[in-house]
Amino acid sequence: MATLQSGDLAPAFSAPDQNDTIVNLTDFKGRKLFIFFYPKANTGG
């Protein structure tokens, strides 16, 4: 998988939100969107 750089378009994806509702990137088409990823949240190390 290629590494994204600042300004790159996000690839299509689906992910659960804070309420475990699945959302798709396409749900936000035409709107500004800020996405924050935090891998392994609440884990040590």
CHARMM internal coordinates of N, CA and C (Angstrom, degrees):
IC EDIT
DIST 1 N 1 CA 1.4447
DIST 1 CA 1 C 1.5298
ANGL 1 N 1 CA 1 C 108.25
DIST 1 C 2 N 1.3204
ANGL 1 CA 1 C 2 N 115.95
DIHE 1 N 1 CA 1 C 2 N 134.19
DIST 2 N 2 CA 1.4520
ANGL 1 C 2 N 2 CA 121.25
DIHE 1 CA 1 C 2 N 2 CA -179.93
DIST 2 CA 2 C 1.5272
ANGL 2 N 2 CA 2 C 110.52
DIHE 1 C 2 N 2 CA 2 C -74.20
DIST 2 C 3 N 1.3091
ANGL 2 CA 2 C 3 N 116.08
DIHE 2 N 2 CA 2 C 3 N 148.98
DIST 3 N 3 CA 1.4563
ANGL 2 C 3 N 3 CA 121.57
DIHE 2 CA 2 C 3 N 3 CA 176.79
DIST 3 CA 3 C 1.5185
ANGL 3 N 3 CA 3 C 109.35
DIHE 2 C 3 N 3 CA 3 C -83.30
DIST 3 C 4 N 1.3206
ANGL 3 CA 3 C 4 N 116.55
DIHE 3 N 3 CA 3 C 4 N 132.77
DIST 4 N 4 CA 1.4563
ANGL 3 C 4 N 4 CA 120.91
DIHE 3 CA 3 C 4 N 4 CA 177.64
DIST 4 CA 4 C 1.5202
ANGL 4 N 4 CA 4 C 109.82
DIHE 3 C 4 N 4 CA 4 C -79.05
DIST 4 C 5 N 1.3076
ANGL 4 CA 4 C 5 N 115.40
DIHE 4 N 4 CA 4 C 5 N 145.14
DIST 5 N 5 CA 1.4538
ANGL 4 C 5 N 5 CA 122.27
DIHE 4 CA 4 C 5 N 5 CA 176.33
DIST 5 CA 5 C 1.5273
ANGL 5 N 5 CA 5 C 108.54
DIHE 4 C 5 N 5 CA 5 C -111.57
DIST 5 C 6 N 1.3093
ANGL 5 CA 5 C 6 N 116.83
DIHE 5 N 5 CA 5 C 6 N 159.45
DIST 6 N 6 CA 1.4539
ANGL 5 C 6 N 6 CA 121.49
DIHE 5 CA 5 C 6 N 6 CA 177.48
DIST 6 CA 6 C 1.5253
ANGL 6 N 6 CA 6 C 109.50
DIHE 5 C 6 N 6 CA 6 C -54.29
DIST 6 C 7 N 1.3240
ANGL 6 CA 6 C 7 N 116.36
DIHE 6 N 6 CA 6 C 7 N 129.75
DIST 7 N 7 CA 1.4587
ANGL 6 C 7 N 7 CA 121.52
DIHE 6 CA 6 C 7 N 7 CA 179.64
DIST 7 CA 7 C 1.5165
ANGL 7 N 7 CA 7 C 114.36
DIHE 6 C 7 N 7 CA 7 C 93.61
DIST 7 C 8 N 1.3457
ANGL 7 CA 7 C 8 N 117.80
DIHE 7 N 7 CA 7 C 8 N -11.60
DIST 8 N 8 CA 1.4640
ANGL 7 C 8 N 8 CA 120.57
DIHE 7 CA 7 C 8 N 8 CA 177.45
DIST 8 CA 8 C 1.5210
ANGL 8 N 8 CA 8 C 110.33
DIHE 7 C 8 N 8 CA 8 C -68.09
DIST 8 C 9 N 1.3235
ANGL 8 CA 8 C 9 N 116.01
DIHE 8 N 8 CA 8 C 9 N 150.25
DIST 9 N 9 CA 1.4542
ANGL 8 C 9 N 9 CA 120.37
DIHE 8 CA 8 C 9 N 9 CA 172.58
DIST 9 CA 9 C 1.5228
ANGL 9 N 9 CA 9 C 108.88
DIHE 8 C 9 N 9 CA 9 C -73.88
DIST 9 C 10 N 1.3123
ANGL 9 CA 9 C 10 N 116.08
DIHE 9 N 9 CA 9 C 10 N 140.13
DIST 10 N 10 CA 1.4664
ANGL 9 C 10 N 10 CA 120.61
DIHE 9 CA 9 C 10 N 10 CA 179.38
DIST 10 CA 10 C 1.5227
ANGL 10 N 10 CA 10 C 109.62
DIHE 9 C 10 N 10 CA 10 C -74.59
DIST 10 C 11 N 1.3160
ANGL 10 CA 10 C 11 N 117.80
DIHE 10 N 10 CA 10 C 11 N 140.94
DIST 11 N 11 CA 1.4648
ANGL 10 C 11 N 11 CA 119.97
DIHE 10 CA 10 C 11 N 11 CA 174.39
DIST 11 CA 11 C 1.5313
ANGL 11 N 11 CA 11 C 109.30
DIHE 10 C 11 N 11 CA 11 C -70.61
DIST 11 C 12 N 1.3120
ANGL 11 CA 11 C 12 N 116.86
DIHE 11 N 11 CA 11 C 12 N 156.28
DIST 12 N 12 CA 1.4705
ANGL 11 C 12 N 12 CA 121.04
DIHE 11 CA 11 C 12 N 12 CA 177.74
DIST 12 CA 12 C 1.5305
ANGL 12 N 12 CA 12 C 109.03
DIHE 11 C 12 N 12 CA 12 C -60.43
DIST 12 C 13 N 1.3234
ANGL 12 CA 12 C 13 N 116.57
DIHE 12 N 12 CA 12 C 13 N 135.31
DIST 13 N 13 CA 1.4628
ANGL 12 C 13 N 13 CA 120.46
DIHE 12 CA 12 C 13 N 13 CA 178.14
DIST 13 CA 13 C 1.5173
ANGL 13 N 13 CA 13 C 110.66
DIHE 12 C 13 N 13 CA 13 C -156.65
DIST 13 C 14 N 1.3107
ANGL 13 CA 13 C 14 N 115.23
DIHE 13 N 13 CA 13 C 14 N 163.57
DIST 14 N 14 CA 1.4602
ANGL 13 C 14 N 14 CA 124.28
DIHE 13 CA 13 C 14 N 14 CA 172.35
DIST 14 CA 14 C 1.5092
ANGL 14 N 14 CA 14 C 106.92
DIHE 13 C 14 N 14 CA 14 C -127.35
DIST 14 C 15 N 1.3386
ANGL 14 CA 14 C 15 N 116.32
DIHE 14 N 14 CA 14 C 15 N 145.56
DIST 15 N 15 CA 1.4643
ANGL 14 C 15 N 15 CA 120.64
DIHE 14 CA 14 C 15 N 15 CA -179.45
DIST 15 CA 15 C 1.5223
ANGL 15 N 15 CA 15 C 109.15
DIHE 14 C 15 N 15 CA 15 C -158.73
DIST 15 C 16 N 1.3383
ANGL 15 CA 15 C 16 N 116.75
DIHE 15 N 15 CA 15 C 16 N 154.11
DIST 16 N 16 CA 1.4669
ANGL 15 C 16 N 16 CA 119.01
DIHE 15 CA 15 C 16 N 16 CA 176.85
DIST 16 CA 16 C 1.5260
ANGL 16 N 16 CA 16 C 110.49
DIHE 15 C 16 N 16 CA 16 C -76.13
DIST 16 C 17 N 1.3284
ANGL 16 CA 16 C 17 N 116.08
DIHE 16 N 16 CA 16 C 17 N 143.35
DIST 17 N 17 CA 1.4628
ANGL 16 C 17 N 17 CA 119.89
DIHE 16 CA 16 C 17 N 17 CA 174.62
DIST 17 CA 17 C 1.5225
ANGL 17 N 17 CA 17 C 109.26
DIHE 16 C 17 N 17 CA 17 C -89.58
DIST 17 C 18 N 1.3160
ANGL 17 CA 17 C 18 N 116.71
DIHE 17 N 17 CA 17 C 18 N -169.73
DIST 18 N 18 CA 1.4634
ANGL 17 C 18 N 18 CA 121.23
DIHE 17 CA 17 C 18 N 18 CA -176.74
DIST 18 CA 18 C 1.5237
ANGL 18 N 18 CA 18 C 112.90
DIHE 17 C 18 N 18 CA 18 C -63.90
DIST 18 C 19 N 1.3400
ANGL 18 CA 18 C 19 N 116.93
DIHE 18 N 18 CA 18 C 19 N -15.79
DIST 19 N 19 CA 1.4706
ANGL 18 C 19 N 19 CA 121.36
DIHE 18 CA 18 C 19 N 19 CA 178.56
DIST 19 CA 19 C 1.5156
ANGL 19 N 19 CA 19 C 112.04
DIHE 18 C 19 N 19 CA 19 C -105.83
DIST 19 C 20 N 1.3275
ANGL 19 CA 19 C 20 N 117.17
DIHE 19 N 19 CA 19 C 20 N 13.70
DIST 20 N 20 CA 1.4674
ANGL 19 C 20 N 20 CA 124.40
DIHE 19 CA 19 C 20 N 20 CA -177.81
DIST 20 CA 20 C 1.5268
ANGL 20 N 20 CA 20 C 113.50
DIHE 19 C 20 N 20 CA 20 C 63.35
DIST 20 C 21 N 1.3335
ANGL 20 CA 20 C 21 N 116.75
DIHE 20 N 20 CA 20 C 21 N 22.01
DIST 21 N 21 CA 1.4588
ANGL 20 C 21 N 21 CA 121.78
DIHE 20 CA 20 C 21 N 21 CA 172.89
DIST 21 CA 21 C 1.5223
ANGL 21 N 21 CA 21 C 107.57
DIHE 20 C 21 N 21 CA 21 C -88.90
DIST 21 C 22 N 1.3326
ANGL 21 CA 21 C 22 N 116.91
DIHE 21 N 21 CA 21 C 22 N 129.17
DIST 22 N 22 CA 1.4558
ANGL 21 C 22 N 22 CA 120.19
DIHE 21 CA 21 C 22 N 22 CA -179.75
DIST 22 CA 22 C 1.5211
ANGL 22 N 22 CA 22 C 109.49
DIHE 21 C 22 N 22 CA 22 C -73.44
DIST 22 C 23 N 1.3201
ANGL 22 CA 22 C 23 N 115.90
DIHE 22 N 22 CA 22 C 23 N 127.51
DIST 23 N 23 CA 1.4583
ANGL 22 C 23 N 23 CA 122.15
DIHE 22 CA 22 C 23 N 23 CA 175.99
DIST 23 CA 23 C 1.5220
ANGL 23 N 23 CA 23 C 108.23
DIHE 22 C 23 N 23 CA 23 C -120.79
DIST 23 C 24 N 1.3197
ANGL 23 CA 23 C 24 N 115.82
DIHE 23 N 23 CA 23 C 24 N 151.46
DIST 24 N 24 CA 1.4562
ANGL 23 C 24 N 24 CA 122.57
DIHE 23 CA 23 C 24 N 24 CA 179.32
DIST 24 CA 24 C 1.5175
ANGL 24 N 24 CA 24 C 108.85
DIHE 23 C 24 N 24 CA 24 C -114.87
DIST 24 C 25 N 1.3089
ANGL 24 CA 24 C 25 N 116.24
DIHE 24 N 24 CA 24 C 25 N 148.27
DIST 25 N 25 CA 1.4502
ANGL 24 C 25 N 25 CA 119.78
DIHE 24 CA 24 C 25 N 25 CA 176.78
DIST 25 CA 25 C 1.5240
ANGL 25 N 25 CA 25 C 110.18
DIHE 24 C 25 N 25 CA 25 C -56.68
DIST 25 C 26 N 1.3133
ANGL 25 CA 25 C 26 N 117.05
DIHE 25 N 25 CA 25 C 26 N -36.73
DIST 26 N 26 CA 1.4711
ANGL 25 C 26 N 26 CA 120.53
DIHE 25 CA 25 C 26 N 26 CA -178.85
DIST 26 CA 26 C 1.5302
ANGL 26 N 26 CA 26 C 112.27
DIHE 25 C 26 N 26 CA 26 C -65.16
DIST 26 C 27 N 1.3387
ANGL 26 CA 26 C 27 N 118.44
DIHE 26 N 26 CA 26 C 27 N -17.90
DIST 27 N 27 CA 1.4688
ANGL 26 C 27 N 27 CA 121.23
DIHE 26 CA 26 C 27 N 27 CA 177.18
DIST 27 CA 27 C 1.5284
ANGL 27 N 27 CA 27 C 111.22
DIHE 26 C 27 N 27 CA 27 C -63.53
DIST 27 C 28 N 1.3238
ANGL 27 CA 27 C 28 N 116.94
DIHE 27 N 27 CA 27 C 28 N -18.95
DIST 28 N 28 CA 1.4551
ANGL 27 C 28 N 28 CA 122.07
DIHE 27 CA 27 C 28 N 28 CA -174.70
DIST 28 CA 28 C 1.5282
ANGL 28 N 28 CA 28 C 112.65
DIHE 27 C 28 N 28 CA 28 C -111.58
DIST 28 C 29 N 1.3242
ANGL 28 CA 28 C 29 N 117.21
DIHE 28 N 28 CA 28 C 29 N 14.32
DIST 29 N 29 CA 1.4652
ANGL 28 C 29 N 29 CA 121.71
DIHE 28 CA 28 C 29 N 29 CA -178.17
DIST 29 CA 29 C 1.5252
ANGL 29 N 29 CA 29 C 110.28
DIHE 28 C 29 N 29 CA 29 C -56.29
DIST 29 C 30 N 1.3276
ANGL 29 CA 29 C 30 N 115.78
DIHE 29 N 29 CA 29 C 30 N 131.63
DIST 30 N 30 CA 1.4523
ANGL 29 C 30 N 30 CA 121.69
DIHE 29 CA 29 C 30 N 30 CA 179.24
DIST 30 CA 30 C 1.5222
ANGL 30 N 30 CA 30 C 114.11
DIHE 29 C 30 N 30 CA 30 C 85.70
DIST 30 C 31 N 1.3399
ANGL 30 CA 30 C 31 N 117.12
DIHE 30 N 30 CA 30 C 31 N -0.39
DIST 31 N 31 CA 1.4580
ANGL 30 C 31 N 31 CA 121.36
DIHE 30 CA 30 C 31 N 31 CA -179.96
DIST 31 CA 31 C 1.5195
ANGL 31 N 31 CA 31 C 108.62
DIHE 30 C 31 N 31 CA 31 C -119.67
DIST 31 C 32 N 1.3200
ANGL 31 CA 31 C 32 N 116.79
DIHE 31 N 31 CA 31 C 32 N 153.86
DIST 32 N 32 CA 1.4622
ANGL 31 C 32 N 32 CA 120.28
DIHE 31 CA 31 C 32 N 32 CA 174.24
DIST 32 CA 32 C 1.5183
ANGL 32 N 32 CA 32 C 108.37
DIHE 31 C 32 N 32 CA 32 C -75.93
DIST 32 C 33 N 1.3115
ANGL 32 CA 32 C 33 N 116.08
DIHE 32 N 32 CA 32 C 33 N 141.79
DIST 33 N 33 CA 1.4569
ANGL 32 C 33 N 33 CA 120.87
DIHE 32 CA 32 C 33 N 33 CA -175.18
DIST 33 CA 33 C 1.5204
ANGL 33 N 33 CA 33 C 109.65
DIHE 32 C 33 N 33 CA 33 C -143.41
DIST 33 C 34 N 1.3053
ANGL 33 CA 33 C 34 N 116.43
DIHE 33 N 33 CA 33 C 34 N 133.00
DIST 34 N 34 CA 1.4599
ANGL 33 C 34 N 34 CA 122.82
DIHE 33 CA 33 C 34 N 34 CA 174.33
DIST 34 CA 34 C 1.5196
ANGL 34 N 34 CA 34 C 106.63
DIHE 33 C 34 N 34 CA 34 C -108.42
DIST 34 C 35 N 1.3134
ANGL 34 CA 34 C 35 N 116.67
DIHE 34 N 34 CA 34 C 35 N 126.01
DIST 35 N 35 CA 1.4656
ANGL 34 C 35 N 35 CA 121.62
DIHE 34 CA 34 C 35 N 35 CA -179.14
DIST 35 CA 35 C 1.5175
ANGL 35 N 35 CA 35 C 108.25
DIHE 34 C 35 N 35 CA 35 C -117.40
DIST 35 C 36 N 1.3214
ANGL 35 CA 35 C 36 N 115.73
DIHE 35 N 35 CA 35 C 36 N 128.86
DIST 36 N 36 CA 1.4604
ANGL 35 C 36 N 36 CA 121.34
DIHE 35 CA 35 C 36 N 36 CA 179.03
DIST 36 CA 36 C 1.5161
ANGL 36 N 36 CA 36 C 108.15
DIHE 35 C 36 N 36 CA 36 C -119.81
DIST 36 C 37 N 1.3243
ANGL 36 CA 36 C 37 N 116.92
DIHE 36 N 36 CA 36 C 37 N 122.13
DIST 37 N 37 CA 1.4622
ANGL 36 C 37 N 37 CA 122.52
DIHE 36 CA 36 C 37 N 37 CA 178.02
DIST 37 CA 37 C 1.5220
ANGL 37 N 37 CA 37 C 108.50
DIHE 36 C 37 N 37 CA 37 C -106.56
DIST 37 C 38 N 1.2982
ANGL 37 CA 37 C 38 N 117.20
DIHE 37 N 37 CA 37 C 38 N 133.99
DIST 38 N 38 CA 1.4534
ANGL 37 C 38 N 38 CA 120.42
DIHE 37 CA 37 C 38 N 38 CA 175.03
DIST 38 CA 38 C 1.5174
ANGL 38 N 38 CA 38 C 108.33
DIHE 37 C 38 N 38 CA 38 C -134.60
DIST 38 C 39 N 1.3260
ANGL 38 CA 38 C 39 N 115.84
DIHE 38 N 38 CA 38 C 39 N 94.15
DIST 39 N 39 CA 1.4559
ANGL 38 C 39 N 39 CA 120.62
DIHE 38 CA 38 C 39 N 39 CA -177.35
DIST 39 CA 39 C 1.5315
ANGL 39 N 39 CA 39 C 111.89
DIHE 38 C 39 N 39 CA 39 C -65.37
DIST 39 C 40 N 1.2959
ANGL 39 CA 39 C 40 N 114.81
DIHE 39 N 39 CA 39 C 40 N 138.65
DIST 40 N 40 CA 1.4692
ANGL 39 C 40 N 40 CA 122.22
DIHE 39 CA 39 C 40 N 40 CA 176.06
DIST 40 CA 40 C 1.5163
ANGL 40 N 40 CA 40 C 112.75
DIHE 39 C 40 N 40 CA 40 C 53.11
DIST 40 C 41 N 1.3075
ANGL 40 CA 40 C 41 N 116.74
DIHE 40 N 40 CA 40 C 41 N 45.45
DIST 41 N 41 CA 1.4614
ANGL 40 C 41 N 41 CA 120.85
DIHE 40 CA 40 C 41 N 41 CA 179.02
DIST 41 CA 41 C 1.5218
ANGL 41 N 41 CA 41 C 110.24
DIHE 40 C 41 N 41 CA 41 C -58.69
DIST 41 C 42 N 1.2912
ANGL 41 CA 41 C 42 N 115.31
DIHE 41 N 41 CA 41 C 42 N 147.81
DIST 42 N 42 CA 1.4595
ANGL 41 C 42 N 42 CA 122.70
DIHE 41 CA 41 C 42 N 42 CA 178.52
DIST 42 CA 42 C 1.5132
ANGL 42 N 42 CA 42 C 113.68
DIHE 41 C 42 N 42 CA 42 C 61.70
DIST 42 C 43 N 1.3354
ANGL 42 CA 42 C 43 N 116.65
DIHE 42 N 42 CA 42 C 43 N 29.75
DIST 43 N 43 CA 1.4610
ANGL 42 C 43 N 43 CA 120.10
DIHE 42 CA 42 C 43 N 43 CA 175.31
DIST 43 CA 43 C 1.5265
ANGL 43 N 43 CA 43 C 109.04
DIHE 42 C 43 N 43 CA 43 C -117.81
DIST 43 C 44 N 1.2792
ANGL 43 CA 43 C 44 N 116.11
DIHE 43 N 43 CA 43 C 44 N 154.16
DIST 44 N 44 CA 1.4548
ANGL 43 C 44 N 44 CA 120.30
DIHE 43 CA 43 C 44 N 44 CA 179.08
DIST 44 CA 44 C 1.5109
ANGL 44 N 44 CA 44 C 112.38
DIHE 43 C 44 N 44 CA 44 C -73.25
DIST 44 C 45 N 1.3058
ANGL 44 CA 44 C 45 N 116.42
DIHE 44 N 44 CA 44 C 45 N 158.30
DIST 45 N 45 CA 1.4582
ANGL 44 C 45 N 45 CA 121.42
DIHE 44 CA 44 C 45 N 45 CA 174.02
DIST 45 CA 45 C 1.4454
ANGL 45 N 45 CA 45 C 113.29
DIHE 44 C 45 N 45 CA 45 C 93.03
END
COOR INIT
IC SEED 1 N 1 CA 1 C
IC BUILD
